[in-house]
Amino acid sequence: MKKAIIISFIAVMMLSSCSKNNVPAETEKRQQSNVQHPITIDAPVANVFTGFSFDFFKTLQSETQADKDIFVSPLSLHIALGMLVNGAQGETKSQIIKALRSESLSQEGLNKAYKTLLTELPKADPLVKMALANAIFYRNGFTVEAPFLNTMKNTFDAQITGLPFIPSDKDIINKWASDHTNGKIPKVLDNIKPEDIMFLLNALYFKGDWRSKFDKKNTKDQTFYLEGGGQKTVKMMNLTDTFMLASGNDFTALRMLYGNGQFNATILLPKEGKSITSVLDGFDMNKWNQLRFSFYTHSVEVALPKFKLEQEFKLNETLKSMGMVKAFQENAELEGIGKLKPLFVDFVKQNIFAAVDEEGTEAAAVTTIGIGTTSVPVGPPQFICNRPFGLIISEETSNTILFMGRIMDPKE
């Protein structure tokens, strides 16, 4: 299979080269844009990521209000937890691995997959903007284990920053999130608490134009029927073109391509009498792989509503349901990160942005893992002059006092 992919890639490149003197520049550009850059991930590893994606979504769906939108990034969460698991030990580590559905993989194999995805996904399609970034922010004075830092730097290409963890440092962390999501997620932290010791972050940004774009003049007010029986008016985009279709027992599926086709959107539409919740609950790795190979090409009339959403999901309970329990307890085994006791996961959350319009799709996610301690906060001692105080200004070598005073009622 790999050999066939390589031969196909070479053939496309040769065709592009031979055509330079025979076709218009625009045609040549399109031919070149069709060239894909396959990303090689071993099948068992790819299946782990896919299985986790559906298990995570179904678990979150079971905990979410039935009429609430859900849009999340399984990949961003997997990578963030992958950073965490490199600092975990014992039962804590095995539970995180279970939540990641990665019991069949070694830590080395998992890290290799992360490095491949972090390196190769952003350059898979020159017509699609795709970015992945990782960061670690830790409290100054907290000793982070060197092997953990080396793995974060060499495998995850993480930005590593020590900060005082004063309240205003949240602005530095929020700016990192904003900078790595094209400004779409400007805030991931409301505050930094005294017990916060470290934050692990993954940011993912995607912007792709539809290969077959919707014409804005065909976007009209149309009725959207809600599952509970109500209805509302939405801006519905309309297009008739050639797409890929597939069908299951309780849904039909449409695949729309971005850029050179390496990235795509699969839209699942429940059949009459079925709900999208039940459709997605019925999916797993095997059903997804079966669907992927059942698409056929056909002329289709498509109507798709424009939408934009911003969401935040706290995922502590979701991950506990998936088997990751001990990491949230004070006896968590996170000695691979640092020897301070106790050290535990305070929270895991994901902030999301998504927008779909006539041009394409823009989406961003930041997964934040907060590491906490109930020990005396590590950092500089506090000296807060919130009562009358004295002030002496002197020259050291001559021991000359220039000014001396007491401040009883400070005024501007």
C-alpha positions as CSV (number, residue, x, y, z in Angstrom):
1,M,0.0,0.0,0.0
2,K,2.8,2.4,0.9
3,K,4.6,1.5,-2.3
4,A,1.5,2.3,-4.3
5,I,1.2,5.7,-2.6
6,I,4.8,6.6,-3.5
7,I,4.3,5.5,-7.1
8,S,1.1,7.6,-7.3
9,F,2.9,10.6,-5.8
10,I,5.8,10.3,-8.3
11,A,3.4,9.9,-11.2
12,V,1.5,13.1,-10.3
13,M,4.8,15.0,-10.0
14,M,6.0,13.8,-13.4
15,L,2.7,14.8,-15.0
16,S,2.9,18.2,-13.4
17,S,6.5,18.6,-14.7
18,C,5.7,17.5,-18.2
19,S,2.7,19.8,-18.5
20,K,4.6,23.1,-17.8
21,N,4.9,24.0,-21.4
22,N,1.5,22.7,-22.5
23,V,-1.1,24.1,-20.2
24,P,-2.2,27.5,-18.9
25,A,-0.6,28.7,-15.7
26,E,-3.9,28.4,-13.8
27,T,-4.4,24.8,-14.8
28,E,-0.8,24.0,-13.8
29,K,-1.4,25.6,-10.4
30,R,-4.5,23.5,-9.9
31,Q,-2.5,20.3,-10.8
32,Q,0.2,21.2,-8.4
33,S,-2.3,21.9,-5.6
34,N,-3.7,18.4,-6.1
35,V,-0.4,16.9,-5.0
36,Q,-0.9,15.4,-1.5
37,H,1.8,14.7,1.1
38,P,0.9,11.4,2.9
39,I,1.5,11.3,6.6
40,T,2.8,7.9,7.7
41,I,1.3,6.7,11.0
42,D,1.2,3.0,11.7
43,A,-2.3,1.5,11.5
44,P,-2.5,0.4,15.2
45,V,-1.5,3.9,16.2
46,A,-4.0,5.6,13.9
47,N,-6.7,3.2,15.2
48,V,-5.9,4.3,18.7
49,F,-6.4,8.0,17.9
50,T,-9.7,7.3,16.0
51,G,-11.0,5.1,18.8
52,F,-10.2,7.7,21.4
53,S,-12.0,10.4,19.3
54,F,-15.3,8.6,19.2
55,D,-15.1,7.4,22.8
56,F,-14.3,10.9,24.0
57,F,-17.1,12.5,22.0
58,K,-19.7,9.9,23.1
59,T,-18.7,10.3,26.8
60,L,-18.9,14.0,26.6
61,Q,-22.2,13.8,24.7
62,S,-23.7,11.6,27.5
63,E,-22.8,14.4,30.0
64,T,-24.0,17.3,27.9
65,Q,-27.5,18.8,27.8
66,A,-29.4,17.3,24.9
67,D,-30.0,20.5,23.0
68,K,-26.5,22.0,23.4
69,D,-24.0,22.3,20.6
70,I,-20.8,20.3,21.0
71,F,-17.7,21.0,19.0
72,V,-14.4,19.7,20.3
73,S,-10.9,18.7,19.2
74,P,-10.0,15.1,20.2
75,L,-6.5,15.6,18.7
76,S,-5.7,18.6,20.9
77,L,-6.9,16.8,24.0
78,H,-4.9,13.6,23.1
79,I,-1.7,15.6,22.6
80,A,-2.2,17.6,25.8
81,L,-2.8,14.4,27.8
82,G,0.2,12.9,25.9
83,M,2.4,15.6,27.4
84,L,1.0,14.8,30.9
85,V,1.4,11.1,30.7
86,N,5.2,11.5,30.1
87,G,5.4,12.9,33.7
88,A,3.1,10.3,35.3
89,Q,4.0,7.1,37.0
90,G,2.4,3.9,38.4
91,E,-1.4,3.7,38.5
92,T,-1.8,7.3,37.5
93,K,0.1,6.7,34.3
94,S,-1.8,3.5,33.5
95,Q,-5.1,5.2,34.0
96,I,-4.2,8.1,31.7
97,I,-3.0,5.6,29.1
98,K,-6.4,3.8,29.5
99,A,-8.3,7.1,29.0
100,L,-6.2,7.7,25.8
101,R,-7.2,4.2,24.6
102,S,-3.4,3.6,24.2
103,E,-2.9,0.4,26.2
104,S,-1.6,-1.4,23.2
105,L,1.2,1.2,22.5
106,S,4.5,1.8,24.2
107,Q,5.3,5.3,25.5
108,E,8.0,5.5,22.8
109,G,5.5,4.5,20.0
110,L,3.0,7.1,21.3
111,N,5.6,9.9,21.4
112,K,6.8,9.0,17.9
113,A,3.3,9.4,16.6
114,Y,2.9,12.8,18.4
115,K,6.1,14.0,16.9
116,T,5.0,12.9,13.4
117,L,1.7,14.6,13.6
118,L,3.1,17.8,15.1
119,T,5.7,18.0,12.3
120,E,3.7,16.7,9.3
121,L,0.1,17.9,9.7
122,P,0.9,21.6,9.4
123,K,2.5,21.1,6.0
124,A,0.2,18.5,4.6
125,D,-1.7,20.9,2.3
126,P,-0.2,24.3,1.2
127,L,-3.8,25.5,0.5
128,V,-4.9,24.9,4.1
129,K,-3.6,26.8,7.1
130,M,-3.0,24.2,9.9
131,A,-1.0,24.9,13.0
132,L,-0.2,22.9,16.2
133,A,1.7,24.3,19.2
134,N,2.5,23.2,22.7
135,A,3.6,25.1,25.8
136,I,4.5,24.7,29.4
137,F,4.2,27.5,31.9
138,Y,5.5,26.8,35.4
139,R,5.9,28.7,38.7
140,N,9.4,30.0,39.3
141,G,11.0,28.0,42.1
142,F,9.3,24.8,41.2
143,T,11.9,22.3,40.1
144,V,10.7,20.5,37.0
145,E,12.4,17.2,36.3
146,A,15.0,17.4,33.5
147,P,13.9,14.3,31.6
148,F,10.4,15.6,31.4
149,L,11.5,19.0,30.1
150,N,13.7,17.3,27.5
151,T,10.8,15.2,26.2
152,M,8.6,18.3,26.1
153,K,11.2,20.1,24.1
154,N,12.4,17.4,21.8
155,T,9.2,15.4,21.1
156,F,6.5,18.0,21.6
157,D,8.5,21.1,20.5
158,A,7.0,22.9,23.5
159,Q,7.7,26.4,24.5
160,I,8.8,26.2,28.2
161,T,8.5,29.3,30.4
162,G,9.0,30.0,34.1
163,L,6.9,32.8,35.6
164,P,6.3,34.2,39.0
165,F,2.6,33.2,38.7
166,I,1.5,36.6,39.9
167,P,-2.1,37.5,38.8
168,S,-1.0,39.4,35.7
169,D,0.9,36.3,34.3
170,K,-2.5,35.0,33.1
171,D,-2.2,37.7,30.4
172,I,1.0,36.1,29.1
173,I,-0.6,32.7,29.0
174,N,-3.8,34.0,27.4
175,K,-1.7,35.9,24.8
176,W,0.1,32.6,23.9
177,A,-3.3,31.0,23.3
178,S,-4.5,33.9,21.2
179,D,-1.2,34.1,19.2
180,H,-1.4,30.4,18.3
181,T,-5.1,30.4,17.3
182,N,-5.0,33.5,15.0
183,G,-6.8,35.5,17.8
184,K,-9.8,33.2,17.8
185,I,-9.3,32.0,21.4
186,P,-8.1,35.1,23.3
187,K,-8.6,33.7,26.8
188,V,-8.1,30.3,28.5
189,L,-7.4,31.4,32.1
190,D,-9.5,33.7,34.2
191,N,-7.0,33.8,37.0
192,I,-3.9,32.1,38.5
193,K,-4.7,30.5,41.9
194,P,-2.1,30.2,44.7
195,E,-2.2,26.4,44.4
196,D,-1.4,26.5,40.6
197,I,2.1,25.2,39.9
198,M,2.1,24.4,36.1
199,F,-0.1,24.7,33.0
200,L,0.3,22.4,30.0
201,L,-1.3,23.7,26.8
202,N,-1.9,22.5,23.3
203,A,-3.2,24.9,20.6
204,L,-4.6,23.7,17.2
205,Y,-5.7,26.1,14.4
206,F,-7.3,25.2,11.1
207,K,-8.4,27.3,8.2
208,G,-9.4,25.7,4.9
209,D,-11.4,26.9,1.9
210,W,-13.9,24.6,0.3
211,R,-12.7,23.1,-2.9
212,S,-16.2,23.7,-4.2
213,K,-17.2,27.1,-2.7
214,F,-20.8,28.3,-2.0
215,D,-21.9,31.4,-3.9
216,K,-23.0,34.0,-1.4
217,K,-25.9,35.1,-3.7
218,N,-27.4,31.6,-3.1
219,T,-27.4,32.0,0.7
220,K,-30.9,32.5,1.8
221,D,-33.1,32.6,4.9
222,Q,-34.5,29.0,5.3
223,T,-36.1,27.0,8.0
224,F,-34.1,24.8,10.3
225,Y,-36.1,22.3,12.2
226,L,-35.1,21.7,15.8
227,E,-35.0,18.2,17.3
228,G,-37.5,19.1,20.0
229,G,-40.2,20.0,17.4
230,G,-39.5,23.8,17.2
231,Q,-38.0,25.6,14.2
232,K,-35.9,28.7,13.4
233,T,-34.7,30.7,10.4
234,V,-31.1,30.3,9.5
235,K,-28.8,31.6,6.7
236,M,-28.6,28.5,4.5
237,M,-25.9,28.1,1.9
238,N,-26.8,26.3,-1.3
239,L,-24.7,24.6,-3.9
240,T,-25.1,21.9,-6.5
241,D,-21.9,20.2,-7.4
242,T,-20.1,16.8,-7.5
243,F,-19.4,15.4,-4.0
244,M,-18.8,12.1,-2.3
245,L,-21.8,10.4,-0.7
246,A,-22.2,7.4,1.5
247,S,-25.1,5.9,3.5
248,G,-25.6,3.9,6.7
249,N,-28.7,2.4,8.3
250,D,-29.6,5.5,10.1
251,F,-27.8,8.3,8.3
252,T,-26.5,9.6,5.0
253,A,-23.0,11.2,4.8
254,L,-21.5,13.9,2.6
255,R,-17.8,14.5,2.2
256,M,-16.6,18.0,1.3
257,L,-13.0,18.7,0.5
258,Y,-10.7,21.5,1.5
259,G,-7.7,22.6,-0.5
260,N,-5.9,19.7,-2.2
261,G,-8.3,17.2,-0.7
262,Q,-6.1,16.0,2.1
263,F,-8.3,17.7,4.7
264,N,-12.1,17.2,4.4
265,A,-15.4,17.6,6.3
266,T,-17.7,14.6,6.7
267,I,-21.3,15.7,7.4
268,L,-23.6,13.2,8.9
269,L,-27.4,13.7,8.3
270,P,-29.7,11.5,10.4
271,K,-32.5,9.7,8.5
272,E,-36.1,10.5,9.2
273,G,-37.0,9.5,12.8
274,K,-33.3,9.2,13.9
275,S,-31.3,11.7,16.0
276,I,-27.8,12.8,15.5
277,T,-27.1,11.9,19.1
278,S,-28.0,8.3,18.4
279,V,-26.1,8.3,15.1
280,L,-22.9,9.5,16.8
281,D,-23.4,7.1,19.7
282,G,-23.4,4.3,17.2
283,F,-20.0,5.2,15.8
284,D,-16.7,3.6,16.7
285,M,-13.3,3.1,15.0
286,N,-14.6,0.1,12.9
287,K,-17.7,1.9,11.7
288,W,-15.8,5.0,10.8
289,N,-13.2,3.0,8.8
290,Q,-16.1,1.3,7.0
291,L,-17.7,4.6,6.2
292,R,-14.4,6.0,4.8
293,F,-14.2,3.4,2.1
294,S,-17.9,3.5,1.1
295,F,-18.1,6.9,-0.5
296,Y,-19.0,7.3,-4.1
297,T,-19.0,10.3,-6.3
298,H,-22.4,11.9,-7.4
299,S,-23.9,15.2,-8.3
300,V,-25.5,16.6,-5.1
301,E,-27.7,19.5,-4.1
302,V,-26.3,20.7,-0.8
303,A,-27.8,23.0,1.8
304,L,-25.7,23.8,4.8
305,P,-26.3,26.5,7.4
306,K,-23.7,29.1,8.2
307,F,-22.7,29.1,11.8
308,K,-20.2,30.3,14.3
309,L,-19.7,29.2,17.9
310,E,-17.4,29.6,20.9
311,Q,-17.4,27.1,23.7
312,E,-15.6,25.9,26.8
313,F,-15.7,22.4,28.2
314,K,-14.3,21.4,31.5
315,L,-13.3,17.7,31.1
316,N,-12.5,16.5,34.5
317,E,-15.6,14.3,34.9
318,T,-15.5,13.2,31.2
319,L,-11.9,11.9,31.7
320,K,-12.8,10.2,35.0
321,S,-15.6,8.4,33.2
322,M,-13.0,7.2,30.7
323,G,-10.8,5.8,33.4
324,M,-8.5,8.7,34.4
325,V,-9.2,9.0,38.1
326,K,-6.1,9.1,40.2
327,A,-4.5,12.0,38.3
328,F,-7.1,14.3,39.9
329,Q,-6.4,13.1,43.4
330,E,-3.8,14.4,45.9
331,N,-2.0,11.0,45.8
332,A,-1.5,11.3,42.0
333,E,1.9,9.9,40.8
334,L,3.3,12.8,38.8
335,E,6.9,12.5,40.1
336,G,8.1,12.6,36.5
337,I,7.1,16.2,36.4
338,G,8.4,17.3,39.8
339,K,9.1,15.8,43.2
340,L,6.9,18.4,45.1
341,K,4.2,16.6,47.1
342,P,1.3,16.6,46.6
343,L,1.1,17.2,42.8
344,F,-2.1,16.6,41.0
345,V,-4.2,17.6,37.9
346,D,-6.5,20.4,39.0
347,F,-8.4,20.7,35.8
348,V,-8.5,19.7,32.1
349,K,-10.5,22.0,29.8
350,Q,-10.8,22.9,26.2
351,N,-11.7,26.2,24.6
352,I,-13.2,26.0,21.1
353,F,-13.9,28.3,18.2
354,A,-15.6,27.3,14.9
355,A,-17.0,29.1,11.9
356,V,-18.5,27.7,8.7
357,D,-19.4,30.0,5.8
358,E,-19.4,30.1,2.0
359,E,-15.6,30.2,1.7
360,G,-14.8,27.3,4.1
361,T,-14.1,26.5,7.7
362,E,-12.1,28.1,10.4
363,A,-11.7,26.3,13.7
364,A,-9.4,26.5,16.8
365,A,-8.9,24.7,20.0
366,V,-6.8,25.2,23.1
367,T,-6.6,22.3,25.6
368,T,-5.3,23.5,29.0
369,I,-4.2,21.1,31.8
370,G,-3.7,22.8,35.2
371,I,-1.3,21.1,37.7
372,G,-1.9,22.0,41.3
373,T,-0.5,21.5,44.8
374,T,-1.8,22.0,48.3
375,S,1.7,22.6,49.6
376,V,2.9,26.1,50.5
377,P,3.0,27.9,47.2
378,V,6.5,27.8,45.6
379,G,7.8,31.2,44.7
380,P,9.1,34.4,46.2
381,P,7.9,35.3,49.8
382,Q,5.2,37.9,50.0
383,F,5.9,41.4,51.4
384,I,2.7,43.4,51.1
385,C,2.8,46.9,52.5
386,N,-0.9,47.2,53.4
387,R,-0.2,49.0,56.7
388,P,2.1,51.9,57.8
389,F,5.7,51.3,56.8
390,G,9.1,52.9,56.9
391,L,11.4,54.0,54.0
392,I,15.1,54.7,54.1
393,I,17.2,55.8,51.1
394,S,20.9,55.5,51.5
395,E,24.3,55.2,49.8
396,E,26.0,51.9,50.6
397,T,29.7,52.6,50.4
398,S,29.6,55.7,52.6
399,N,26.7,54.5,54.7
400,T,25.0,57.9,54.0
401,I,21.3,58.1,54.6
402,L,19.7,60.3,52.1
403,F,16.1,60.0,53.0
404,M,14.2,58.4,55.9
405,G,10.6,58.4,56.7
406,R,7.4,56.6,57.6
407,I,4.4,56.3,55.4
408,M,1.2,56.4,57.5
409,D,-1.4,57.5,55.0
410,P,0.0,57.1,51.4
411,K,-1.6,59.3,48.8
412,E,-0.9,59.8,45.1
